[in-house]
């Protein structure tokens, strides 16, 4: 097989391009996983990276005597970085913290977001134009865009800053983030979803009250 690849200039270019995409993709994923603290994932990806290096990259490096092969190598390197970053983005490892400042103090945005499954710490601060509701929201990274769209639906003038925390320790944030609840709605229908949830909660609370009254009446 190696002889067949070596004898075909076109096949050699394709092999160099594809192998370098795989190699650099794994290299990029391993680097990102290490920076995010996913040691075991980084170790697993490094095994795949080494496998590609031993099996294929030696062939690539031995055939860089032609300009077209060098071009294929360079293009594969660039595409490999983009591919690795794309895969990492789809995996969406870790959490994001979204800081929100809202002037709509009459809207209970923190409770709305908690109801939808996000972890929220909120308070009141003061800016040039008076009181503002400030929120620090924890969300799985794969739901960051969904959270931001939800906030815009509830308050289109909200000021939003998002960043990735390097360390999360203590507290109850990660336990309060309900991925299942967050996944079960679309931002454009958030107000209707909230109304349904609150109606269900009110009905459940009413049923509990009626049961307690019935038990109390029986005791009397």
Secondary structure, DSSP 8 states (H G I E B T S, - for coil): -HHHHHH-HHHHHHHHHHHHHHHHHHHHHHHHHHHTT-HHHHHHHHHHHHHHIIIIIHHHHTTTTSHHHHHHHHHHHHHHHHHHHHHHHHHT-SEEEEEEEES-TTS-HHHHHHHTT-EEEEEEEEETTEEEEEEEEEEEGGGHHHHHHHHHHH-TT-EEEEE--S---SSSHHHH--HHHHHT--GGGHHHHHHHHHHHHHHHHHHHHHHHHHHHHHH-
